Amino acid sequence: MSSGPQPPRLSVGIVGAGRAGAVLGAALRRAGHHIVAVSAVSDLSRLRAEALLPGVPIMPAPEVAVDAELVLLAVPDDVLPGLVEGLVRTGAVHGGQFVAHPSGRHGIGVLDPATEAGAVPLALHPAMTFTGTSIDLARLEGCPFGVTSEESMRPVAEALVVEMGGEPVWVPESARTMYHAALVFGANYLMTVVLQSIDLLEQAGIAAPERLLAPLLSASLDNALRHGDTALTGPVARGDASTVARHLEVMSDLSPVVTDTYRSLARLTADRAVAAGLIDLPAAEQLLDVLSSPEGLPPREST
């Protein structure tokens, strides 16, 4: 028995078989849309396209786009503006099409040339890191997508996200860059910090540092998401300036980038700890004295 009218199936062209493009194409195909063609420049992207979109022709970008009802431009952020202009100039993108991209940084403004040509712009950013394999298809289930479109096209944009298994989250055009900066801060730089922590543990002679960190990091992330600043812990949140000084001392032979990052994160943590009432201003001042000292000297004892 039919559950009601089904949304229209679209012919889809995927420009860019990178980690995200090939996976999103596979998700759209799984939802019943017809992938007419995909572009893939490198050998790796061709292999990815063949694995995730078997049977789909691999063609140059203009040929991928020209006959598609939905064109997905899955290319690096800095490449996207020039690609849009080029596809419009050659007539490959034109009126009557939906033109979408999965970039976090950009909203629909970057698609202005396509909009002026009569196409409908959509920004559909999955808030997820991609491996470029079939594993990502399962991860799309319930994945938030940052959605930006013209207000009249919002139901269409959100429906496409739901069809791919995602959860639409509306992001105003004016907030798009801040939205992306926040995700980079929380996800990309989290990975950098974790990998640096692993390096330091290896230098300390700790075997299998990943096993040591996994429960600690999982608990920290859960506490931060559930409890906010009140979950801050560690020497800065306790006002232990001498411990922070000792950390800087033992890291003094490392790259200045590492120690400068430690100092910056400690300052930010101290600011948040004060605002949350975890430490008082005198304790914060002692911490800042240590963090501003090139040698990370401990605070002097008061007389």
Secondary structure as a PSIPRED ss2 file (coil, helix, strand):
# PSIPRED VFORMAT (PSIPRED V4.0)

   1 M C   1.000  0.000  0.000
   2 S C   1.000  0.000  0.000
   3 S C   1.000  0.000  0.000
   4 G C   1.000  0.000  0.000
   5 P C   1.000  0.000  0.000
   6 Q C   1.000  0.000  0.000
   7 P C   1.000  0.000  0.000
   8 P C   1.000  0.000  0.000
   9 R C   1.000  0.000  0.000
  10 L C   1.000  0.000  0.000
  11 S E   0.000  0.000  1.000
  12 V E   0.000  0.000  1.000
  13 G E   0.000  0.000  1.000
  14 I E   0.000  0.000  1.000
  15 V E   0.000  0.000  1.000
  16 G C   1.000  0.000  0.000
  17 A C   1.000  0.000  0.000
  18 G C   1.000  0.000  0.000
  19 R H   0.000  1.000  0.000
  20 A H   0.000  1.000  0.000
  21 G H   0.000  1.000  0.000
  22 A H   0.000  1.000  0.000
  23 V H   0.000  1.000  0.000
  24 L H   0.000  1.000  0.000
  25 G H   0.000  1.000  0.000
  26 A H   0.000  1.000  0.000
  27 A H   0.000  1.000  0.000
  28 L H   0.000  1.000  0.000
  29 R H   0.000  1.000  0.000
  30 R H   0.000  1.000  0.000
  31 A C   1.000  0.000  0.000
  32 G C   1.000  0.000  0.000
  33 H C   1.000  0.000  0.000
  34 H E   0.000  0.000  1.000
  35 I E   0.000  0.000  1.000
  36 V E   0.000  0.000  1.000
  37 A E   0.000  0.000  1.000
  38 V E   0.000  0.000  1.000
  39 S E   0.000  0.000  1.000
  40 A C   1.000  0.000  0.000
  41 V C   1.000  0.000  0.000
  42 S C   1.000  0.000  0.000
  43 D H   0.000  1.000  0.000
  44 L H   0.000  1.000  0.000
  45 S H   0.000  1.000  0.000
  46 R H   0.000  1.000  0.000
  47 L H   0.000  1.000  0.000
  48 R H   0.000  1.000  0.000
  49 A H   0.000  1.000  0.000
  50 E H   0.000  1.000  0.000
  51 A H   0.000  1.000  0.000
  52 L H   0.000  1.000  0.000
  53 L C   1.000  0.000  0.000
  54 P C   1.000  0.000  0.000
  55 G C   1.000  0.000  0.000
  56 V C   1.000  0.000  0.000
  57 P C   1.000  0.000  0.000
  58 I E   0.000  0.000  1.000
  59 M C   1.000  0.000  0.000
  60 P C   1.000  0.000  0.000
  61 A H   0.000  1.000  0.000
  62 P H   0.000  1.000  0.000
  63 E H   0.000  1.000  0.000
  64 V H   0.000  1.000  0.000
  65 A H   0.000  1.000  0.000
  66 V H   0.000  1.000  0.000
  67 D C   1.000  0.000  0.000
  68 A C   1.000  0.000  0.000
  69 E C   1.000  0.000  0.000
  70 L E   0.000  0.000  1.000
  71 V E   0.000  0.000  1.000
  72 L E   0.000  0.000  1.000
  73 L E   0.000  0.000  1.000
  74 A C   1.000  0.000  0.000
  75 V C   1.000  0.000  0.000
  76 P C   1.000  0.000  0.000
  77 D C   1.000  0.000  0.000
  78 D C   1.000  0.000  0.000
  79 V C   1.000  0.000  0.000
  80 L H   0.000  1.000  0.000
  81 P H   0.000  1.000  0.000
  82 G H   0.000  1.000  0.000
  83 L H   0.000  1.000  0.000
  84 V H   0.000  1.000  0.000
  85 E H   0.000  1.000  0.000
  86 G H   0.000  1.000  0.000
  87 L H   0.000  1.000  0.000
  88 V H   0.000  1.000  0.000
  89 R H   0.000  1.000  0.000
  90 T C   1.000  0.000  0.000
  91 G C   1.000  0.000  0.000
  92 A C   1.000  0.000  0.000
  93 V C   1.000  0.000  0.000
  94 H C   1.000  0.000  0.000
  95 G C   1.000  0.000  0.000
  96 G C   1.000  0.000  0.000
  97 Q C   1.000  0.000  0.000
  98 F E   0.000  0.000  1.000
  99 V E   0.000  0.000  1.000
 100 A E   0.000  0.000  1.000
 101 H E   0.000  0.000  1.000
 102 P C   1.000  0.000  0.000
 103 S C   1.000  0.000  0.000
 104 G C   1.000  0.000  0.000
 105 R C   1.000  0.000  0.000
 106 H C   1.000  0.000  0.000
 107 G C   1.000  0.000  0.000
 108 I C   1.000  0.000  0.000
 109 G H   0.000  1.000  0.000
 110 V H   0.000  1.000  0.000
 111 L H   0.000  1.000  0.000
 112 D H   0.000  1.000  0.000
 113 P H   0.000  1.000  0.000
 114 A H   0.000  1.000  0.000
 115 T H   0.000  1.000  0.000
 116 E H   0.000  1.000  0.000
 117 A C   1.000  0.000  0.000
 118 G C   1.000  0.000  0.000
 119 A C   1.000  0.000  0.000
 120 V E   0.000  0.000  1.000
 121 P E   0.000  0.000  1.000
 122 L E   0.000  0.000  1.000
 123 A E   0.000  0.000  1.000
 124 L E   0.000  0.000  1.000
 125 H E   0.000  0.000  1.000
 126 P E   0.000  0.000  1.000
 127 A C   1.000  0.000  0.000
 128 M C   1.000  0.000  0.000
 129 T C   1.000  0.000  0.000
 130 F C   1.000  0.000  0.000
 131 T C   1.000  0.000  0.000
 132 G C   1.000  0.000  0.000
 133 T C   1.000  0.000  0.000
 134 S C   1.000  0.000  0.000
 135 I H   0.000  1.000  0.000
 136 D H   0.000  1.000  0.000
 137 L H   0.000  1.000  0.000
 138 A H   0.000  1.000  0.000
 139 R H   0.000  1.000  0.000
 140 L C   1.000  0.000  0.000
 141 E C   1.000  0.000  0.000
 142 G C   1.000  0.000  0.000
 143 C C   1.000  0.000  0.000
 144 P E   0.000  0.000  1.000
 145 F E   0.000  0.000  1.000
 146 G E   0.000  0.000  1.000
 147 V E   0.000  0.000  1.000
 148 T E   0.000  0.000  1.000
 149 S E   0.000  0.000  1.000
 150 E C   1.000  0.000  0.000
 151 E H   0.000  1.000  0.000
 152 S H   0.000  1.000  0.000
 153 M H   0.000  1.000  0.000
 154 R H   0.000  1.000  0.000
 155 P H   0.000  1.000  0.000
 156 V H   0.000  1.000  0.000
 157 A H   0.000  1.000  0.000
 158 E H   0.000  1.000  0.000
 159 A H   0.000  1.000  0.000
 160 L H   0.000  1.000  0.000
 161 V H   0.000  1.000  0.000
 162 V H   0.000  1.000  0.000
 163 E H   0.000  1.000  0.000
 164 M C   1.000  0.000  0.000
 165 G C   1.000  0.000  0.000
 166 G C   1.000  0.000  0.000
 167 E E   0.000  0.000  1.000
 168 P E   0.000  0.000  1.000
 169 V E   0.000  0.000  1.000
 170 W E   0.000  0.000  1.000
 171 V C   1.000  0.000  0.000
 172 P C   1.000  0.000  0.000
 173 E H   0.000  1.000  0.000
 174 S H   0.000  1.000  0.000
 175 A H   0.000  1.000  0.000
 176 R H   0.000  1.000  0.000
 177 T H   0.000  1.000  0.000
 178 M H   0.000  1.000  0.000
 179 Y H   0.000  1.000  0.000
 180 H H   0.000  1.000  0.000
 181 A H   0.000  1.000  0.000
 182 A H   0.000  1.000  0.000
 183 L H   0.000  1.000  0.000
 184 V H   0.000  1.000  0.000
 185 F H   0.000  1.000  0.000
 186 G H   0.000  1.000  0.000
 187 A H   0.000  1.000  0.000
 188 N H   0.000  1.000  0.000
 189 Y H   0.000  1.000  0.000
 190 L H   0.000  1.000  0.000
 191 M H   0.000  1.000  0.000
 192 T H   0.000  1.000  0.000
 193 V H   0.000  1.000  0.000
 194 V H   0.000  1.000  0.000
 195 L H   0.000  1.000  0.000
 196 Q H   0.000  1.000  0.000
 197 S H   0.000  1.000  0.000
 198 I H   0.000  1.000  0.000
 199 D H   0.000  1.000  0.000
 200 L H   0.000  1.000  0.000
 201 L H   0.000  1.000  0.000
 202 E H   0.000  1.000  0.000
 203 Q H   0.000  1.000  0.000
 204 A C   1.000  0.000  0.000
 205 G C   1.000  0.000  0.000
 206 I C   1.000  0.000  0.000
 207 A C   1.000  0.000  0.000
 208 A C   1.000  0.000  0.000
 209 P H   0.000  1.000  0.000
 210 E H   0.000  1.000  0.000
 211 R H   0.000  1.000  0.000
 212 L H   0.000  1.000  0.000
 213 L H   0.000  1.000  0.000
 214 A H   0.000  1.000  0.000
 215 P H   0.000  1.000  0.000
 216 L H   0.000  1.000  0.000
 217 L H   0.000  1.000  0.000
 218 S H   0.000  1.000  0.000
 219 A H   0.000  1.000  0.000
 220 S H   0.000  1.000  0.000
 221 L H   0.000  1.000  0.000
 222 D H   0.000  1.000  0.000
 223 N H   0.000  1.000  0.000
 224 A H   0.000  1.000  0.000
 225 L H   0.000  1.000  0.000
 226 R H   0.000  1.000  0.000
 227 H H   0.000  1.000  0.000
 228 G H   0.000  1.000  0.000
 229 D H   0.000  1.000  0.000
 230 T H   0.000  1.000  0.000
 231 A H   0.000  1.000  0.000
 232 L C   1.000  0.000  0.000
 233 T C   1.000  0.000  0.000
 234 G C   1.000  0.000  0.000
 235 P H   0.000  1.000  0.000
 236 V H   0.000  1.000  0.000
 237 A H   0.000  1.000  0.000
 238 R H   0.000  1.000  0.000
 239 G C   1.000  0.000  0.000
 240 D C   1.000  0.000  0.000
 241 A H   0.000  1.000  0.000
 242 S H   0.000  1.000  0.000
 243 T H   0.000  1.000  0.000
 244 V H   0.000  1.000  0.000
 245 A H   0.000  1.000  0.000
 246 R H   0.000  1.000  0.000
 247 H H   0.000  1.000  0.000
 248 L H   0.000  1.000  0.000
 249 E H   0.000  1.000  0.000
 250 V H   0.000  1.000  0.000
 251 M C   1.000  0.000  0.000
 252 S C   1.000  0.000  0.000
 253 D C   1.000  0.000  0.000
 254 L C   1.000  0.000  0.000
 255 S C   1.000  0.000  0.000
 256 P H   0.000  1.000  0.000
 257 V H   0.000  1.000  0.000
 258 V H   0.000  1.000  0.000
 259 T H   0.000  1.000  0.000
 260 D H   0.000  1.000  0.000
 261 T H   0.000  1.000  0.000
 262 Y H   0.000  1.000  0.000
 263 R H   0.000  1.000  0.000
 264 S H   0.000  1.000  0.000
 265 L H   0.000  1.000  0.000
 266 A H   0.000  1.000  0.000
 267 R H   0.000  1.000  0.000
 268 L H   0.000  1.000  0.000
 269 T H   0.000  1.000  0.000
 270 A H   0.000  1.000  0.000
 271 D H   0.000  1.000  0.000
 272 R H   0.000  1.000  0.000
 273 A H   0.000  1.000  0.000
 274 V H   0.000  1.000  0.000
 275 A H   0.000  1.000  0.000
 276 A C   1.000  0.000  0.000
 277 G C   1.000  0.000  0.000
 278 L C   1.000  0.000  0.000
 279 I C   1.000  0.000  0.000
 280 D C   1.000  0.000  0.000
 281 L H   0.000  1.000  0.000
 282 P H   0.000  1.000  0.000
 283 A H   0.000  1.000  0.000
 284 A H   0.000  1.000  0.000
 285 E H   0.000  1.000  0.000
 286 Q H   0.000  1.000  0.000
 287 L H   0.000  1.000  0.000
 288 L H   0.000  1.000  0.000
 289 D H   0.000  1.000  0.000
 290 V H   0.000  1.000  0.000
 291 L H   0.000  1.000  0.000
 292 S H   0.000  1.000  0.000
 293 S C   1.000  0.000  0.000
 294 P C   1.000  0.000  0.000
 295 E C   1.000  0.000  0.000
 296 G C   1.000  0.000  0.000
 297 L C   1.000  0.000  0.000
 298 P C   1.000  0.000  0.000
 299 P C   1.000  0.000  0.000
 300 R C   1.000  0.000  0.000
 301 E C   1.000  0.000  0.000
 302 S C   1.000  0.000  0.000
 303 T C   1.000  0.000  0.000
